[in-house]
Amino acid sequence: MKNTKVSAVKAKKEFTELLGRVATGSETFTIFRRGKPVAVLSPTPPREGLQSVKGWLNSDDPFFRVINQVIKGRKREKVRRLRLPAS
């Protein structure tokens, strides 16, 4: 498991992202304030965290590549208005 050092300021700004990376069980973070370690953000034991959920996707799963392509494709499309028949 990868342990990454991060400043308290950066951890505050990017907490949601860090939490997501920890939830997959692949990474921990040591949080530093003024150059000294003050906390560790780490996953819960297996069977308690999201990594234990059947069907949980790893961050490198091909699904994410495909869904990002779909999202980019939708941004290129023009909005079409639906015309409803007069009542």
Chimera marker file (.cmm) of the C-alpha trace (Angstrom):
<marker_set name="trace">
<marker id="1" x="0.000" y="0.000" z="0.000" r="1" g="1" b="0" radius="0.5"/>
<marker id="2" x="1.336" y="3.407" z="-0.976" r="1" g="1" b="0" radius="0.5"/>
<marker id="3" x="1.840" y="6.020" z="1.772" r="1" g="1" b="0" radius="0.5"/>
<marker id="4" x="1.836" y="9.623" z="0.538" r="1" g="1" b="0" radius="0.5"/>
<marker id="5" x="2.930" y="12.688" z="2.521" r="1" g="1" b="0" radius="0.5"/>
<marker id="6" x="0.577" y="15.664" z="2.272" r="1" g="1" b="0" radius="0.5"/>
<marker id="7" x="0.428" y="19.062" z="3.953" r="1" g="1" b="0" radius="0.5"/>
<marker id="8" x="-2.503" y="19.912" z="6.202" r="1" g="1" b="0" radius="0.5"/>
<marker id="9" x="-3.476" y="22.745" z="3.834" r="1" g="1" b="0" radius="0.5"/>
<marker id="10" x="-3.561" y="20.433" z="0.809" r="1" g="1" b="0" radius="0.5"/>
<marker id="11" x="-5.410" y="17.731" z="2.784" r="1" g="1" b="0" radius="0.5"/>
<marker id="12" x="-8.067" y="20.288" z="3.714" r="1" g="1" b="0" radius="0.5"/>
<marker id="13" x="-8.494" y="21.469" z="0.106" r="1" g="1" b="0" radius="0.5"/>
<marker id="14" x="-8.553" y="17.973" z="-1.397" r="1" g="1" b="0" radius="0.5"/>
<marker id="15" x="-10.143" y="15.988" z="1.431" r="1" g="1" b="0" radius="0.5"/>
<marker id="16" x="-12.878" y="14.407" z="-0.678" r="1" g="1" b="0" radius="0.5"/>
<marker id="17" x="-10.381" y="13.200" z="-3.274" r="1" g="1" b="0" radius="0.5"/>
<marker id="18" x="-8.014" y="11.843" z="-0.609" r="1" g="1" b="0" radius="0.5"/>
<marker id="19" x="-10.894" y="10.081" z="1.116" r="1" g="1" b="0" radius="0.5"/>
<marker id="20" x="-11.904" y="8.428" z="-2.149" r="1" g="1" b="0" radius="0.5"/>
<marker id="21" x="-8.374" y="7.172" z="-2.740" r="1" g="1" b="0" radius="0.5"/>
<marker id="22" x="-8.206" y="5.812" z="0.808" r="1" g="1" b="0" radius="0.5"/>
<marker id="23" x="-11.634" y="4.170" z="0.512" r="1" g="1" b="0" radius="0.5"/>
<marker id="24" x="-10.417" y="1.890" z="-2.275" r="1" g="1" b="0" radius="0.5"/>
<marker id="25" x="-7.816" y="0.536" z="0.130" r="1" g="1" b="0" radius="0.5"/>
<marker id="26" x="-4.894" y="1.331" z="-2.138" r="1" g="1" b="0" radius="0.5"/>
<marker id="27" x="-3.374" y="4.361" z="-0.428" r="1" g="1" b="0" radius="0.5"/>
<marker id="28" x="-2.756" y="6.013" z="2.942" r="1" g="1" b="0" radius="0.5"/>
<marker id="29" x="-1.794" y="9.615" z="3.669" r="1" g="1" b="0" radius="0.5"/>
<marker id="30" x="0.405" y="11.053" z="6.388" r="1" g="1" b="0" radius="0.5"/>
<marker id="31" x="-0.680" y="14.630" z="7.038" r="1" g="1" b="0" radius="0.5"/>
<marker id="32" x="1.997" y="17.141" z="8.016" r="1" g="1" b="0" radius="0.5"/>
<marker id="33" x="1.685" y="20.521" z="9.712" r="1" g="1" b="0" radius="0.5"/>
<marker id="34" x="4.777" y="22.751" z="9.751" r="1" g="1" b="0" radius="0.5"/>
<marker id="35" x="6.879" y="19.806" z="8.630" r="1" g="1" b="0" radius="0.5"/>
<marker id="36" x="5.775" y="17.461" z="11.416" r="1" g="1" b="0" radius="0.5"/>
<marker id="37" x="3.409" y="14.491" z="11.022" r="1" g="1" b="0" radius="0.5"/>
<marker id="38" x="0.122" y="15.073" z="12.853" r="1" g="1" b="0" radius="0.5"/>
<marker id="39" x="-2.259" y="12.452" z="11.449" r="1" g="1" b="0" radius="0.5"/>
<marker id="40" x="-2.618" y="9.431" z="9.220" r="1" g="1" b="0" radius="0.5"/>
<marker id="41" x="-5.575" y="8.941" z="6.897" r="1" g="1" b="0" radius="0.5"/>
<marker id="42" x="-5.875" y="5.211" z="6.251" r="1" g="1" b="0" radius="0.5"/>
<marker id="43" x="-8.538" y="2.716" z="5.146" r="1" g="1" b="0" radius="0.5"/>
<marker id="44" x="-10.682" y="0.839" z="7.611" r="1" g="1" b="0" radius="0.5"/>
<marker id="45" x="-9.979" y="-2.856" z="8.047" r="1" g="1" b="0" radius="0.5"/>
<marker id="46" x="-11.391" y="-5.092" z="5.289" r="1" g="1" b="0" radius="0.5"/>
<marker id="47" x="-15.080" y="-5.910" z="5.630" r="1" g="1" b="0" radius="0.5"/>
<marker id="48" x="-15.724" y="-2.459" z="7.096" r="1" g="1" b="0" radius="0.5"/>
<marker id="49" x="-14.764" y="-0.142" z="4.249" r="1" g="1" b="0" radius="0.5"/>
<marker id="50" x="-15.963" y="0.386" z="0.709" r="1" g="1" b="0" radius="0.5"/>
<marker id="51" x="-13.225" y="-1.902" z="-0.621" r="1" g="1" b="0" radius="0.5"/>
<marker id="52" x="-15.176" y="-4.857" z="0.813" r="1" g="1" b="0" radius="0.5"/>
<marker id="53" x="-18.310" y="-4.098" z="-1.233" r="1" g="1" b="0" radius="0.5"/>
<marker id="54" x="-18.846" y="-6.740" z="-3.902" r="1" g="1" b="0" radius="0.5"/>
<marker id="55" x="-18.401" y="-5.174" z="-7.307" r="1" g="1" b="0" radius="0.5"/>
<marker id="56" x="-16.324" y="-2.212" z="-6.065" r="1" g="1" b="0" radius="0.5"/>
<marker id="57" x="-14.249" y="-0.857" z="-8.952" r="1" g="1" b="0" radius="0.5"/>
<marker id="58" x="-10.556" y="-0.080" z="-8.719" r="1" g="1" b="0" radius="0.5"/>
<marker id="59" x="-9.522" y="3.373" z="-9.918" r="1" g="1" b="0" radius="0.5"/>
<marker id="60" x="-7.822" y="1.841" z="-12.983" r="1" g="1" b="0" radius="0.5"/>
<marker id="61" x="-10.922" y="-0.114" z="-14.048" r="1" g="1" b="0" radius="0.5"/>
<marker id="62" x="-11.710" y="0.314" z="-17.798" r="1" g="1" b="0" radius="0.5"/>
<marker id="63" x="-15.216" y="1.477" z="-16.849" r="1" g="1" b="0" radius="0.5"/>
<marker id="64" x="-13.841" y="4.890" z="-15.849" r="1" g="1" b="0" radius="0.5"/>
<marker id="65" x="-12.044" y="5.340" z="-19.182" r="1" g="1" b="0" radius="0.5"/>
<marker id="66" x="-15.215" y="4.495" z="-21.090" r="1" g="1" b="0" radius="0.5"/>
<marker id="67" x="-17.484" y="6.694" z="-18.984" r="1" g="1" b="0" radius="0.5"/>
<marker id="68" x="-15.085" y="9.643" z="-19.398" r="1" g="1" b="0" radius="0.5"/>
<marker id="69" x="-15.246" y="9.183" z="-23.183" r="1" g="1" b="0" radius="0.5"/>
<marker id="70" x="-19.048" y="9.192" z="-23.014" r="1" g="1" b="0" radius="0.5"/>
<marker id="71" x="-19.027" y="12.397" z="-20.957" r="1" g="1" b="0" radius="0.5"/>
<marker id="72" x="-16.640" y="14.110" z="-23.387" r="1" g="1" b="0" radius="0.5"/>
<marker id="73" x="-18.818" y="13.022" z="-26.312" r="1" g="1" b="0" radius="0.5"/>
<marker id="74" x="-21.946" y="14.451" z="-24.709" r="1" g="1" b="0" radius="0.5"/>
<marker id="75" x="-20.271" y="17.833" z="-24.305" r="1" g="1" b="0" radius="0.5"/>
<marker id="76" x="-19.781" y="18.006" z="-28.085" r="1" g="1" b="0" radius="0.5"/>
<marker id="77" x="-23.430" y="17.342" z="-28.863" r="1" g="1" b="0" radius="0.5"/>
<marker id="78" x="-25.909" y="20.150" z="-29.327" r="1" g="1" b="0" radius="0.5"/>
<marker id="79" x="-28.948" y="20.311" z="-27.101" r="1" g="1" b="0" radius="0.5"/>
<marker id="80" x="-32.070" y="19.255" z="-28.949" r="1" g="1" b="0" radius="0.5"/>
<marker id="81" x="-35.401" y="20.678" z="-27.894" r="1" g="1" b="0" radius="0.5"/>
<marker id="82" x="-38.380" y="18.408" z="-27.697" r="1" g="1" b="0" radius="0.5"/>
<marker id="83" x="-41.478" y="19.774" z="-29.375" r="1" g="1" b="0" radius="0.5"/>
<marker id="84" x="-44.668" y="18.601" z="-27.749" r="1" g="1" b="0" radius="0.5"/>
<marker id="85" x="-47.946" y="18.540" z="-29.660" r="1" g="1" b="0" radius="0.5"/>
<marker id="86" x="-50.349" y="21.360" z="-28.814" r="1" g="1" b="0" radius="0.5"/>
<marker id="87" x="-53.025" y="20.365" z="-26.317" r="1" g="1" b="0" radius="0.5"/>
<link id1="1" id2="2" r="1" g="1" b="0" radius="0.2"/>
<link id1="2" id2="3" r="1" g="1" b="0" radius="0.2"/>
<link id1="3" id2="4" r="1" g="1" b="0" radius="0.2"/>
<link id1="4" id2="5" r="1" g="1" b="0" radius="0.2"/>
<link id1="5" id2="6" r="1" g="1" b="0" radius="0.2"/>
<link id1="6" id2="7" r="1" g="1" b="0" radius="0.2"/>
<link id1="7" id2="8" r="1" g="1" b="0" radius="0.2"/>
<link id1="8" id2="9" r="1" g="1" b="0" radius="0.2"/>
<link id1="9" id2="10" r="1" g="1" b="0" radius="0.2"/>
<link id1="10" id2="11" r="1" g="1" b="0" radius="0.2"/>
<link id1="11" id2="12" r="1" g="1" b="0" radius="0.2"/>
<link id1="12" id2="13" r="1" g="1" b="0" radius="0.2"/>
<link id1="13" id2="14" r="1" g="1" b="0" radius="0.2"/>
<link id1="14" id2="15" r="1" g="1" b="0" radius="0.2"/>
<link id1="15" id2="16" r="1" g="1" b="0" radius="0.2"/>
<link id1="16" id2="17" r="1" g="1" b="0" radius="0.2"/>
<link id1="17" id2="18" r="1" g="1" b="0" radius="0.2"/>
<link id1="18" id2="19" r="1" g="1" b="0" radius="0.2"/>
<link id1="19" id2="20" r="1" g="1" b="0" radius="0.2"/>
<link id1="20" id2="21" r="1" g="1" b="0" radius="0.2"/>
<link id1="21" id2="22" r="1" g="1" b="0" radius="0.2"/>
<link id1="22" id2="23" r="1" g="1" b="0" radius="0.2"/>
<link id1="23" id2="24" r="1" g="1" b="0" radius="0.2"/>
<link id1="24" id2="25" r="1" g="1" b="0" radius="0.2"/>
<link id1="25" id2="26" r="1" g="1" b="0" radius="0.2"/>
<link id1="26" id2="27" r="1" g="1" b="0" radius="0.2"/>
<link id1="27" id2="28" r="1" g="1" b="0" radius="0.2"/>
<link id1="28" id2="29" r="1" g="1" b="0" radius="0.2"/>
<link id1="29" id2="30" r="1" g="1" b="0" radius="0.2"/>
<link id1="30" id2="31" r="1" g="1" b="0" radius="0.2"/>
<link id1="31" id2="32" r="1" g="1" b="0" radius="0.2"/>
<link id1="32" id2="33" r="1" g="1" b="0" radius="0.2"/>
<link id1="33" id2="34" r="1" g="1" b="0" radius="0.2"/>
<link id1="34" id2="35" r="1" g="1" b="0" radius="0.2"/>
<link id1="35" id2="36" r="1" g="1" b="0" radius="0.2"/>
<link id1="36" id2="37" r="1" g="1" b="0" radius="0.2"/>
<link id1="37" id2="38" r="1" g="1" b="0" radius="0.2"/>
<link id1="38" id2="39" r="1" g="1" b="0" radius="0.2"/>
<link id1="39" id2="40" r="1" g="1" b="0" radius="0.2"/>
<link id1="40" id2="41" r="1" g="1" b="0" radius="0.2"/>
<link id1="41" id2="42" r="1" g="1" b="0" radius="0.2"/>
<link id1="42" id2="43" r="1" g="1" b="0" radius="0.2"/>
<link id1="43" id2="44" r="1" g="1" b="0" radius="0.2"/>
<link id1="44" id2="45" r="1" g="1" b="0" radius="0.2"/>
<link id1="45" id2="46" r="1" g="1" b="0" radius="0.2"/>
<link id1="46" id2="47" r="1" g="1" b="0" radius="0.2"/>
<link id1="47" id2="48" r="1" g="1" b="0" radius="0.2"/>
<link id1="48" id2="49" r="1" g="1" b="0" radius="0.2"/>
<link id1="49" id2="50" r="1" g="1" b="0" radius="0.2"/>
<link id1="50" id2="51" r="1" g="1" b="0" radius="0.2"/>
<link id1="51" id2="52" r="1" g="1" b="0" radius="0.2"/>
<link id1="52" id2="53" r="1" g="1" b="0" radius="0.2"/>
<link id1="53" id2="54" r="1" g="1" b="0" radius="0.2"/>
<link id1="54" id2="55" r="1" g="1" b="0" radius="0.2"/>
<link id1="55" id2="56" r="1" g="1" b="0" radius="0.2"/>
<link id1="56" id2="57" r="1" g="1" b="0" radius="0.2"/>
<link id1="57" id2="58" r="1" g="1" b="0" radius="0.2"/>
<link id1="58" id2="59" r="1" g="1" b="0" radius="0.2"/>
<link id1="59" id2="60" r="1" g="1" b="0" radius="0.2"/>
<link id1="60" id2="61" r="1" g="1" b="0" radius="0.2"/>
<link id1="61" id2="62" r="1" g="1" b="0" radius="0.2"/>
<link id1="62" id2="63" r="1" g="1" b="0" radius="0.2"/>
<link id1="63" id2="64" r="1" g="1" b="0" radius="0.2"/>
<link id1="64" id2="65" r="1" g="1" b="0" radius="0.2"/>
<link id1="65" id2="66" r="1" g="1" b="0" radius="0.2"/>
<link id1="66" id2="67" r="1" g="1" b="0" radius="0.2"/>
<link id1="67" id2="68" r="1" g="1" b="0" radius="0.2"/>
<link id1="68" id2="69" r="1" g="1" b="0" radius="0.2"/>
<link id1="69" id2="70" r="1" g="1" b="0" radius="0.2"/>
<link id1="70" id2="71" r="1" g="1" b="0" radius="0.2"/>
<link id1="71" id2="72" r="1" g="1" b="0" radius="0.2"/>
<link id1="72" id2="73" r="1" g="1" b="0" radius="0.2"/>
<link id1="73" id2="74" r="1" g="1" b="0" radius="0.2"/>
<link id1="74" id2="75" r="1" g="1" b="0" radius="0.2"/>
<link id1="75" id2="76" r="1" g="1" b="0" radius="0.2"/>
<link id1="76" id2="77" r="1" g="1" b="0" radius="0.2"/>
<link id1="77" id2="78" r="1" g="1" b="0" radius="0.2"/>
<link id1="78" id2="79" r="1" g="1" b="0" radius="0.2"/>
<link id1="79" id2="80" r="1" g="1" b="0" radius="0.2"/>
<link id1="80" id2="81" r="1" g="1" b="0" radius="0.2"/>
<link id1="81" id2="82" r="1" g="1" b="0" radius="0.2"/>
<link id1="82" id2="83" r="1" g="1" b="0" radius="0.2"/>
<link id1="83" id2="84" r="1" g="1" b="0" radius="0.2"/>
<link id1="84" id2="85" r="1" g="1" b="0" radius="0.2"/>
<link id1="85" id2="86" r="1" g="1" b="0" radius="0.2"/>
<link id1="86" id2="87" r="1" g="1" b="0" radius="0.2"/>
</marker_set>
